[in-house]
Amino acid sequence: MPRYDRFTEELLGFLLTRLDDESDLEHLVAHEPRRISAAYFEGGGGRAETRGVMFTGCAACSRIPPYTLFPTHGHITVPAWPCPPVRALALRFAGDPEYRDAWRPEVALFASGRLVHET
């Protein structure tokens, strides 16, 4: 297994030890984490430049078309990993003592750090 941040590795380990249905494992593989780069525009005060941010995203949900330039860092609307489908997969184990509330679908984040399900 590749090395990711601790949060990612903990959730992957949690799911891999609990999922026993082949279709659930295939679903997890389809939404595997990977390192992704997103470019955004930063301007103001007489300067303008393109910057990039690296994040752990989902192979299925975090696809960024080539040459995409987001207007600002806050406008990066690409789901970070764990994406909502992986969080929903983990939710069935919410009663497990090792389940973490930070894995709940309602706290899914975009790569910009904003909540996917803002209220």
N, C-alpha and C positions, 0 to 999 in steps of 0.2 A: 504494500500500500504506500503511495507517495506521502511525503510529509506535508501536512497542512498545519494551520494554527490549531491550538489545543481544543478550541470549541468545535471545530470541524471534525477533528479526529475522535473526540469523545462521542459525538452524535453518530458518526459512522460506526464506531465500535459498538455502541449501544444497539443500533439497528441490526448490524450483522450478526450479533449474538441472539437476536430475538426473532428475526424474520425467518420463517421456515417454508413459506409458500413460494414456489418458483416464480409466479407472476409478480409477487411483491419484490423479490430480488431483482427481477428484470426491470421493474419500475425504478428501483433505486439506482441501478446501473445506468438507466437512461437519463437520470438526473444527477449523475456523478459530479463532484466538485472539480473545478479546473481553474487555473490562473488565467485571468482575463484583463485586458487593458482597455480603458475607455478614455477617449480624448475629449477635452472640453475647452471652451474659450474663456479666457480671463482677461478682462479689460477694466479700464478706469484710471483716472488720474493721468491721462495722456499716454498710457501704454496699453498694448494689446498683445496677447500671446496665447499660443495653444499649449496646454498642459495635459498631462495624462495621469491617470490613477490606476494602480494595479489592485485587483481584488479577487477574492475567491468567489466564483460564480457557478451557476449550474450549466452543464453541457447542453441542456434542452431549453431552459428558460432564459438564459443570459446571452443569447446570440446577438451580436452587434454587427450590423451590416458594414462591409468595408467602407472606409472613408467617412464614417459617421463622426460628426463633431457636435457634442452637446453644447447648448448655449452657455451653461455654467456648470460648476460641480454639483450644485443643488438640483439641477435638472436631469441628472443621470438616473433614468428610470429603468434600470436594468436590475433584476433581482439578484441580491447577493445570496450565497449559499449559507444555510439551507433555504432553498426556495419554498414557496407555499406548498407544492405537492409533497416534498420530502417531510415538511413539518406536519402535514395531514397524515402521512404514513406513520410518523412517530406518535401522533396523538392517540392512537389506539392503545398505547402503552402508558398513558397518563397516570394510571394507578400504580405503576411500578415504582418502587422506592428510589430507583436511580434516574427516573425521568426528571427532567429539569423544566421549570416553567418558561425559561428563555427559549425553549424549542417550540412553544405554542405558535400556531399559525398567525394569530393576531399581532405578534411582534416580529414578523418577517420584515426585513429591511431591503431597500434599494442599495446599490453600491454607494450612493451619495450619503447614506446613513439615515435617510428619511424612512419612516414606516411605510410599508406597502399599503396597509389598511388604515390610513389616517382618518381620524374621526372629526 
